[in-house]
Amino acid sequence: MTGGRFIAVVGPSGVGKDSVMAGMLARDPALVVARRIITRPADAVGEDFDAVDAVEFERRQARGDFVLHWQAHGLRYGIPADVSAQMAEGRDILANLSRSVLAEAKTRFARLCVLSLTAAPEVLERRLRARERETDAQIEGRLARADFAIPPGIDAVQIDNSGSLDDTVTRALAALYPVRA
């Protein structure tokens, strides 16, 4: 059996990564979503994640609990190491990933696929404001990073998510599973 793929879903804050991943999972329950570990308060809305404080994050990192980890927007993020075992079982793993760790992901996963979501700047701003979890200054910081480039040597499928979520999910699944499309 061939191992599963690590499917990195990347893009700027507010582009809808978690919504697209949830839509993909709803249509294909064989997919597995990597539940991120984040140094964000547990009551934060938006995505399903495990909240830890900075000390606990560092303890887990030192113990080798993360296959990937990074820092962005004043928070620390980690992808649990158990995704490797799931991939060895042939499962495709969806992960909301930072573009800054794609090069490292490429070295860790032989079967890396990258879905790079984009959206018009006004769509990003509207979505960031609607989720009400950042200050105006934080939103401006996130928007300033919206055009952060995919690292050289990383092949990515670009998908615009300015329109309907249903259309985006259809295009994402067709890119991953062209035979089914």
N, C-alpha and C positions, 0 to 999 in steps of 0.2 A: 504494500500500500504506500502510495506517495503521501508525504506529510501535507498538512494543511498550509494555507497561506496566511501571512500576517498582512492584513489590509489596513494600511494607515489612512485614516480620513483626516485630511489637513485643510487648513484655510484660516482666514482671519476670524477674530472674535465676532460673533453675531452672524456668521455665514450659515449657521444651521447644522453644524456637524452632528450634534446629538439627535436632532430631529430626523435628519436623513438616516442616521444609523438605526434609530427606532423604527422608521418606515421600512428599512431593508430587513430588519429582524422580523417585523410583522409579516412580511411576504415570504421570508425564507427562514423558518425557525431553526434550520440546521446551523445557521451562523451563530457565533458566540461573540458577545460584546465584552471586551476587557473592561472590568470595573476599575477605574482609576482611584489611586490613593492621593488625596490632595490636602494640603495644609490650609483648608478653608473651613469656616465654621459649619458645623453639621446642619444647621438650619438654613443654609443657603439654598435658594431655589434654582431650578434649571436642569441640572443633570443628576443622575444617580451616581454617587461616588461614596467612598469611605473617607471620612474626615479624621485627620490626626493633627496633633500639634507638631511644631518643628522638631522638638526633641524626639518624639516617637518616629517621625519620618527619618531622621538621621540614624536612629537605632535600627530601623528596618533596612535602610540603605546599607549600613555597615554589615548587617547580617546576610546581605545578598538577596533580599526579598524582591528586588525589582530587576526586571530584564532591561528596562529603560527608565531613566528619570531625568528631569530637567527643572529649570526654574524660569518662570515668566510672570510678569505682572505682580511681583511681590509674593508669589505663591510657589510651592514646590509640588511637582506632579510625579507620580510613579505608575508604571505598568507592572502588575504582579508577575513574578517569574513563572508562575504556574501556567501561563499561556503557552510556554514551550511544550509542556506535557500534552496539552490539548491539541496543539498542532501536530505533535507526533502521532496522535490518534486519528489524524486526518481532518480535523476540524479547521475551518476558516475562521480566523479571529479578526473582528473589527475593533480598531482602537482609535480613539480621538487622540491624535498625536500632534506634537509641536513640530513645525517645519524645521526647527533648529536641531532636532535629533534624528532627522531622516538619514543622514550619512551613517550614523551609528547603527540605526535600524538595518540599513543595507548590509553592514558587516555581520550583524547578528542573525539575520533571517535570510536563508537561501531563496525563499519564495515570498519576497516582499512585493506587494502591489500598493500603489499610492493613488488615492482618489483626492484630487485637489479641487476643493469647492471654492467658487468665487461668487460674488454678488456685487451689484452696483453700490457705490459708496453710500448713497442715500438709503438704500435698503439696510445696509449694515448699521448705520446710525439709528435708524428707526427700531431695529430689532434690539440693539444694545440698550436703548432708552426704555423699551417696553419691558425688559426683564428686571429692571429696577434693582440691580445688585451692585452697580458701580456708581461712583460719583461722576460729575461732569468731567473733572480732570482725568479720571481713570478711563472714561469713555474716549476722550480725546487721545489719550495714550494708546489705547487699543486701535483706534482708527488710524493713527500715525503708522502703525505696524502692519496695516492691512495689505500692503503690497510687498511684504517680505518674500523674497524669492525662494523657489525650490532650489536646493543645493545642486551644483553641477554634477552630472553623472547619475542623477535620479530620474527615472522615467515616471511620469505622472499622467494620469488621465484627468484632463481639465473638465469640470462640469459646472455650469453656471446655475446657481440656486437663487436667482432673483425672482423666478416665477413660482409656479405651484410645486409644493413638496412632492405631490404624487408624480409629476413629470420628472423631477430630479431623481427620485427613488427608482423609477423605471430606467432612466439612463444609467444610473450607477450599477444596477443589477445587470443590465445589458453589457456594460463594459467588463464586468467581472465574469459573467457567464454568457458569452456570446452565442453559444450553441442553443441555450434556452430561449434567447431573444428571437 
